Amino acid sequence: MSKDLSSSKNRRKLKKSSFALPEQGKYPIPDIEHARNALARVAQNGSEAEKKKVRAAVEKKYPSLKKDD
């Protein structure tokens, strides 16, 4: 997919399930590239709760991105 999701028009086309925080429409994860970007952005700007939610959503959708603890 690798669409430019900076435009609200393109973001509106996504299903709610394509966001790590669907209730807020934040951190789109429609493909693995955007999922990696979501993890990076939430690490910079997100609260601890958001970080946990985004990490869980990304790992559920893309198990290959699971963090080895």
N, C-alpha and C positions, 0 to 999 in steps of 0.2 A: 504494500500500500504506500508507504512513505510519502504521504500527502502533507502539504503544508497546512498544519493545523493552527497556525497563528491567526488565521482569518476565522471570524465567528461563523461565517457561512459554512465553511468546511466542518467546523466543530459541531454545528447543529445537525449535520447529516449523520453523525455517529450515533450508534445505539448507546443507551445508558451503560450497558455492560462493557463498553469500550473505554470506560473511565475507571481509574483506581478509586476515586471518590465520586461515585455516580450521583449522590444526592446533591453535590455541589458542582458537578460538571468539571472537576479538576483532575489534572494528571491523566491525559488520554493515553491509553495503552492498546491501540488497535493492532499494533505489530511489535515485534521484538525491539526494533530501533527506538520506537517511542516509549516502550517499557523501560529501557535502559535510561532514556532521557528523564522519564518520570522519577526514577530512583535518584538520579543526580539532582534534579530540581528540588525534590522534597528534602533531600539531605541538606541543601543550602538554605531553604526557606520554610520548611514545614515544622510544625510542632512535633513533640514526641509521639503523640497519638496519631497524627497524620503519617508520620514515618512508619509506624507499625502497620497501619491500614494499607498504605501503598505497597509496602514490602509484601504483605500477605496477599494482596490482589495480584501483584506481579508474579509471585511464586506460584500461585494457583493457576494462573493462565499460562505461564511460561516456566515449567519446572526446571528447565535447564539454567535458569537464572538464580536458582536457590543459592543462598549464601551458606557457605560451609562454616559452621561455628566450632 
